[in-house]
Amino acid sequence: MSQDASFSAKLVFIGFGSIARATLGLFMKTRQFDLAQVVVIAPDLKQHQPFVALGVDFIDLALTPDNLHSVLRDVVAPGDFIVNLSVNVSSAELIRLAHEQGALYLDTCIEPWEGLYDSPSLTTSQRSNYALRDQLLALAEELGPGPTAVLTHGANPGLVSHFVKAALLELAGKLAVAVPSGDGEPAWNELAMALNVKVIHIAERDTQRSTQIKSDGEFVNTWSVDGFISEAGQPAELGWGSHERTWPPFARHHQFGSNNAIYLERPGASVPVKTWTPNGGPCTGLLITHNEAISIPDFLAVKDNDVLLYRPTVHYAYHPCDDALLSVHEYIGRGWRAQDSKRIMADEIASGGVDALGVLLMGHGLNAYWYGSILSIDQARQIAPFNTATSLQVAAGVYSGIIWAIENPARGIVEPEQMDHRRVLEIALPFLGRLEGIQTDWTPLDTTNALFHKPEGDFCPWQFEHFTAI
């Protein structure tokens, strides 16, 4: 934190799951904040006694539409910081309250009130992340200038948007492409178009493994089980590129907003996609919906008035740890009914596992280029307590977003793409293991197999139809 950005007010955490504990563990490591400044509001508190001993104040309470304003008006004062790491608590209502109270705000995803994701009264489009983001953009217009509220700033969404900018600059250097300038920043959309980046995967593979075998009827994960189940059952969503020629089966346009993304009438956990990460190479991920799949293509689109000239296809391609993947398959087999038992892997994680989280930019002169964080469980344990490799990457996004907001306290509602990527990555770097760019010749087509041989000419291997078998 810069010398003129000291923070002595309260940090009010909403939610106390694995990411809240991981972030407080990072606070303990950096000593940037006094834990006596922290208030946590969450129901059914567990594993909180170590933090009580360090001065954290806990309020055992579930926030609801009926009590949110009355509870938080007594807790949140002007200058405080609301850190929303909850599920089923409306981001929009928390931001509105933060604005009214003169408080800063950050979340890791846009959350609705409980019941929206499976509401029978709403269409698939209305239950999407695209719709949730559209509502927050409208709220930004309504509220106007005010205290900074950082949307969706964990690892992904969050840090990956900064990875995209860093990767574009590295590609420009390697390919000798001039970086077009904007208003004090590179013109990122024009740079992506000049580089001919056709597809961007948020490509993640988690190889952490537990010494405790997964039981039948148990959902196991390296981060929030409830958060993953929520995402897995939402419709698959992706930013839709200007180079795409074939309309996917089950795909639909939204009838509102910027029309930069599409959705599939299929839950994301049921849609396999080919991708590539440095820990293992080619793999099959799940097309899990995430906000960055909508915000990044919006940010990188190039238009001449209303005519679209360029936009990349963007989506998340997630290969979770093996136990989480087994858990997802079991969850689907149970008719999308959550298992009765849930376990977040922690101390039982064996040495050696890695979470490689990055962005895979494809279609340019170097074919494909992965840029991101390669962090092992052993490194995570050395860096900060209460962390796995996965949770530390998210906590690094939360921590860097908090400091950036304190340094930029009057920016109103902002998305990661609107932040200074150099400053954010400077803050996060000590917690990300290796941050590097890696070129690969991989494509979604197996060119060694005659069944996949395609003629030359204008054939494009970067069509969405080549990444998935739906």
Secondary structure, DSSP 8 states (H G I E B T S, - for coil): --TT----S-EEEE--SHHHHHHHHHHHHH--S-GGGEEEEESS--S-HHHHTTT-EEEE----TTTHHHHHHHH--TT-EEEE--SSS-HHHHHHHHHHHT-EEEESS----TTSTT-TTS-TGGGSHHHHHHHHHHHHHHH-S-S-EE-S-BTTTBHHHHHHHHHHHHHHHHHT----B-SSSB-HHHHHHHHT--EEEEEEEE---BSS---TTEEEESS-HHHHHHHHHSEEEEE--TT--S--TTEEE-SSTT--EEEEEEEGGG-EEEEEETTTEEEEEE----THHHHHHHHH-EEETTEEEE--EEEEEEE--HHHHHHHHHHHHTTS---SEEEE--TTB-TT-EEEEEEEEEEETTEEEEEEEEEEHHHHHHH-SS--HHHHHHHHHHHHHHHHHHHSTT--EE-GGGS-HHHHHHHHGGGSSEEEEEEE---SS-TTSGGG---SSS--TT-GGGT---
